[in-house]
Amino acid sequence: MRQTEPNHGFSAVAEKMQAAGVGELAVRTFRHYYQQLLEGRSGLLGEDRIGPVKHAPALEDWAGRAETGRDALAQTVIIKLNGGLGTSMGLNQAKSLLPARENLSFLELIARQVLHLRSSSGQPVPLLLMNSFNTDADSLHHLAALPQLATDQAPLPLSFVQNQVPRLHAETLEPIAWPDAPQREWCPPGHGDLYTVLRASGLLQDLITRGYRYAFVSNADNLGASLNLDILGQFAAEEIPFLMEVTERSPADRKGGHLAQDRDGRLVLRESAQCPPQEREQFQDIERYRYFNTNNLWLNLAALERELEARDGVLGLPMIRNDKHVVPEDPSTPKVIQLETAMGAAIEVFAGARILNVPRTRFAPVKTTSDLLALWSDRYRVEADGSVVAVTDSPLCIDLDERHFKAIEGFRARFPAGAPSLLHAELFSVEGDILFEREVVIRGRVRLVYGGPGQRRIAAGTVLEDIDETV
């Protein structure tokens, strides 16, 4: 057990954060988690403390609340988490700038949704992007082509910028120094930083002063997460302090986080990094832990302000410890600790917090090029209001060879005419360097293997159905 004096090692952390312009509340918040690290806390959440959630009300149970939702629009803001660079896909700009559908980026589609909502409702519903230092300039430049988006909601800004925190040397707990690539000395503090930034920037108080009461929060890469008037209506009518949209776990979600409840019946969110290693089997039991967080959240702004005020600005969300190497792909580099929090973990902070079981169509995030291929395909369509709608809820597993498809450049080169038809596919697995020409159709379960040399082409118009073979 390390010594637990609160100043042990933290002075160097504070100095580094202050020198980088990180605000006082963010420094205090990071100190809260640093202290837990000194005390030897792991952030683990075991079966001795939690149990499964047996039931969540379904979205159809809230049908008919749209009129109440329309009445609440004048008091509602939309917040999109837009801090991701998509580095896992070889990107060096905001992932939301990728083409999502019909040559429109994620960000353009989100803007279309908001502009349509404003036009149809007569309310200038604000869009607030929580950007990172890496995505703010690119994103705002991209949206400059739609000046109405900003002018309609002035003086509220289009964006606010999340904090950055130091990565810690695993042995000394001092900030890591890496002169060859100074950006590797920092990491985002997780999207739980939303609450810190809203308060520290003064934006939360400004919103409340201007009469805003509700916020719908979701990820920019999840185009299924449009503002739902039935949900807003029920949320407003019942004055729910915090609502999380959940959906039922499938076998593909076994390794992801899930909802649980503690011994007092309070809802909690457990991420995979918080599971004790010996309890992986229970964690991955989708019958036991049925629901996972879509990261579509609804916030009562006054309730959030009260909790922050009562806790001196630090909500005290559960700590998530991530152990990595300075250069993740190089295990010879020093080990570092990243301290993070999850936005959804705030569900345990609010008495009376609720969950709502929504269709899987409200959860369509793009984390990999496999996800992007599904979004490009005929399994989705774009409505006039900019919303992206799944045309089928049948399950599909896409497994593309990371050697050739992981980076966006290689992915695009191998689907030069766009995605094949996947509407009637169950499995699409590709191993090897294979290029797909236009109007290829995938049906049923298709697994293709090509060992080279060179590149294999699947000719235009080819129909592949229920095959597992080397091509």
N, C-alpha and C positions, 0 to 999 in steps of 0.2 A: 504494500500500500504506500502510495506516495504521500509526502507531507501535504497538508491541506490548507496551509496559510493562503488566503486569497490573493496575495500579491506575488506568490512564488511564480516567477517566470512571466507574469502577465505584463509587467512594465514594458518589456520589449515588444509584446504584442500590441499594447495600447499605443506605444510610440509609432510603430509601423502603420497602424490604422489611421492615427491622427495625421501623420505625414502625408498619407494618401488622400486626406480629405474626408475620411469616413466620420460621420456625425457621432455626437456624444451618446445618443440613445443606442445606436448600433454597437458602439464599443461596450456599453454597459450590458447589453443583451448578450454579446459574445462572451463577456466575462462570466455571466451566469452559467453558460455551458462549459467554459474553461474550468470553472470551479468544480463542476461535477466530474470532469475528467480527472482533476487532481485527486478527488476523493475516491477514484477508482471505479466510478459508475460506468457501466457498459452501455446503458441505454436499452438493455435487453428486457423483453416483456414476455414472461413465461406463463405456462398453463396454470401455475399456482395463483396467478393474479387475475386471469381473464377466463372467459368462457364464450361460447358462440351466441350470436344473435339469432333468435328463432324465426322472427318474422319482420318484414318491412312492408308498410302500405305501398300499393302500386299506383302508378301515375293515373291509370284509368279510374281509380277511386276519387281522383280530384277533378274529373271532367266537369265542365260547366262553370268553372271559376274564371273564365276568360274576361268577362265584363268587369269583374272586380280587378283583374290584372290590368286591364286598360286604364282604369281609374288610378291605379298606382304607378303607371308609367312616368307621370310627371315627377315622381319622387324616386326614380330608379336610375342607376348608372350601370354600365356594362364594363367590367374589367377583364382584360385578356392578358394572360401571362405570356410574354413575348421575349423572354431572355435567352432562349436557346439558340446556339449557333449551328447545331446539326453537325458537330465535328465527327460523329460516328459515321456520317455519310460523306465525309471529305469536304465539308463546306467551311468557309471562313466568313460567312455573313449570316444574317438572321435566317433561320430555317423557314420562317413564315414567308420569305420572298421566293421560295420555290414555286414553280407552277403546280397548282393543285388540280384544276379542271379547266379545260377549254382555254389554255394559255393564260389563265388568271391565277395569280398567286393566292396563298392562304390569306394574306393581309388584304388583298383586293376583294376577295369574297366576303371577308368579315366586314369591310367597309360597305360593301353593297347591302349586306344584311341590315346594318345599322341605318344606312340612308333610307332603305325601304321602310324600316320600322318607323322612322321619323315621319316619312311622307304619309304612311297609312294611318298613323295615330295622331298626327299633328303635334307631337311632343318632341322636343330636341334632345332625345335621350343621349347622354354623353357616352363616348367611348374613351376609356382610359387604358393605355397600354403600360403594363409594368415591364419595361425594357431593362436590359443589362447595359453595362458600359460598352459592350461589344455590339449591341444591336440597335441602340437608340438612334444614332445618326442615319444609318442605312434605312431604318424603318420609316423615320419621319421624312426622309428624302423621297422614298417610294410613295408615300401618301400625299406628297405635295401636289401630285396630279389630280387630287380630289380636294381642292381647297374648301369646299362646302362642309366637309367633315369637321374641320377645325372651326370655321367661322360660326357654324350653327351652335356650337357649345361654348364659345368664348364667354367669359375669360377662363374657363376651365381648360387646362392643357390637354393635349392628346396623349402625353406620356409622363411617366415618372420613372426614376431609375432606381433599381434595387441596389443593395449594398454588395460589397465584396469583403471577404474575410481572409486572414492568412491561413495557409496550410501549415501545420505544425510538424516539426521533426518528431518522429515517433519515440525517440529515446529521450530527448531533452525537453520536449514540449515548447521549444522556442520556435519562432517563425523560421521557416526554412528559407535559406538563401540559395538562389539558383541563377547566377549572373548570365549564364548562356541563354536563358530564356526567362526573363523576370516575370512574365505573365504566369509561369507555372508556380510562382510563389503564392498565388491567390486562387480562391475558389468562390463560387456563389454559396451563400449560406442556406440554400434550399428555398423553396417557395413559401415556407413559413415566414420568411422575411417580409412578406406582404404587409403584415400588421405593423411591423416596426417602421417600415417606410411610410405607410399611410399616416401614422402618427407623427413621426419625426419631421416629415416634409410639411406638416400643417394641412395636408390635403384632406384628411379625415374631418378635421374641425371645419374646414372651409365648406366641404360638402354638406355637413349637418347645418351649418349656418345658412346655406342657400336653400335649405328645405328638402334635401335628399335624405331618404330613410332606408333605402334598400340597394344592395349591390348584387349583381349576378356575376360570378367569377368563373372563368374556365380557361383552358389552355388554348393558345392560338393555333396549335396544330390539330385541334379536335373540331373539325367543321360540323360535326353532328350537334355541337353544343350551342344552339341558337336559343335566344330568350323565349321561354314558353310562358304564355299568358295564364294558363291554368295554374301552373306552379306559382307564378308571381301572385296570382289572386289569392290562393290558399295561404301562402307565406305571409302576405300582408294582412289578410282577414284574421288570422290566428296570432299575429304578432310573434311568430316563431323567431327566436334569437339567432339560430344558426341551423341551416338545412344542408345536408349532403345528399346529392344524387348518387345512388349506388345501383349496381346491376349484378346479376347472378354470375358467379364464377363458372368458367368452362375448364376442361382439361388444359387448355392453353394458358390459363391464368393461375395454374397451381403455384408458381414461384413468386407471384406478385402479392402485394399487401392485401389485407382484408379487414373487415369490420369485426369488432368483438365488443363485449361489455365486461366491465370490472365487477368485483364482488358486490358492489353497491348498486349495480344495474346501470351505471353510467356508460354511455357509448365511448369506445376508444378505437383508434386506428392503429393497426400494427403493420409496419413495413417489414420487408424481408430482412433488412439489416438488424431488426429488433428481435428476431427469433433466436432463442438459444439453439446451438447446433444440434443438441440431442432431441430437439422437438420438431425437426424438419418434417417428419411424417405427419404429425398433427397439423402443422402449418399448411401443408399442401393438400390436406383433406378437404375437397370442395363440397362434400356433403356436410361436414361439420361446420366449416366456415363458409357460408354460402355467398356472402356479398363482398364486393370490392368497391373501392372509392373510384368514381369516374373523374374526380377532381372538378366536377361541376358543383359549385358551392353558392349558397345564397346567404348573404350577411345582412343582419339588422344593424345599421351603422351606429345607432344610439346604444344598442347593447354592446357592440364592440368597444365604443368609447368608454362605457362604464367599466368594462372589464380591464381595459388598459389603464384607466385612471386608478382603479382599486389596486393594481399590481405595479404601480409606478412605471408604466410603459412597457414592462416586460411580461408577456403572457405566460412565459414559462412552459412552452411546449416541450414534449418529450424530446430528448436529445437523440440524434442519430449519428453514430460514429461510423465513418467509412475509412477503412485502411487501404492505402494505395501506395504506389511508388511515384516519385516525383515525375518520372516519365513512365506512364502506365505500361507501355509496351516494352520497357527495358527493366527487368527485375534486378539488374545490378545497381540501379540508382537508389538513393536512400528512401526508406519508408516514411510516409507522411500520414498524418491523421487529418481528415476533413470533418468538421463539426457542422451538422446540418439539422434543419427541422422541416417538417412537412406541413403545408398549409392546412390540410384536412385534419391534422392532429388537434386543431383547435376545437374539434367537436367535444372533447372532454372538458373544455374550459367552461362551456355555457350550460347552465342548468336549463333543461327543457329543450336541448338540441334534438333534432329529429333527422331521420333518414327517409328517403323515398326511393322505391325500387322502380327504375325507369327502363324502357326498352334499350336493347344493345345499340340501337340506331343513334342514340344520343352519346355514344362513346365510340368514336372512330379516329383515334389518335394516329399520327404518323411518326413512328420512332425509327423506322428502317426503310430501305428502298422496297422491301417486300410489302410493307404497309402502303407505300406510295403507289405501287403497281395496282393494288386493289382499288385505291381511290381513283386512279386514272381510268379504270376499266368500266365496263357496262354494268357493273354491280351498283353503280351510283349514278345519279343524275343531278343537275343543277336546276333549281326552280327559279322562277322570275324574280323572287325576292332575294336571291343570292344564297339561299340555303342549299346545302348538299344533302340529298336524301338517298338512303339505301333502298334499292328496289327489291332486295331480297334479304331475308334474315337467315338463310341457310348458311351453315358453317363452311368456312374455307380456310385451308392452311396453305400458305405460300412459303416455300423454302428455296431461296436463291443462293447459289454458290458465292460465298463472301469473297473469294479470290477475284471474281470477275464482276460482281454486281453490288458489292457493299458501297463503294464510292459512287456518288451521283454521276460522275463523268462516264465511268464504265457502264453503269446501269443504262444511261440514256443511249450510249453507243450501241447497246445490244437490243434496245427496243426503239429503233429510230423512227418508227411510224406510230409509236404509242403502244398502249397495252393490248394484248390479245383479248378476245372475248373470254370472260371468266364467269359469266352469269350462271352457267350450269356446271361449274367446276367445284370439286370437293377438296382436291389436293393438286397443287402445282409445284413440283420439285424439279430443280434444275441443278445438275452437277457438271461442271466443265464450261468451256467457252462456247456458248451457243448464242447466235443472233436470230431474232425473230422478225421476219418481214411483216408487212401489213396484213391485217384481217385474218390472222391465225386464230383458230377457235380451240379452246381447251374445255373438255367435258369430262365429268366424272373424276377419276383419280389418274393423274398423269405424272409419271416420273421419268425424266430423261437424263441419261448419263453419256458424256462424251469425253474421251480421254485424249483427243488430239491425234496428230499434230494440227496446228493451225486452228481455224475457227469453223465450226459447223453452222450452217444456215438452215433455218426452217422456212420453207418457201411460202410466199404470199398465198393466202387462202387455204392453207393446210388445216385440216380438222384432226385433232388429236383427242382420242376418247379411250379412257380406261386402258392405258398402256404403261408398262414398266419395262423399259428396255434401253440398251445402249444404241445410240444413233450415230 
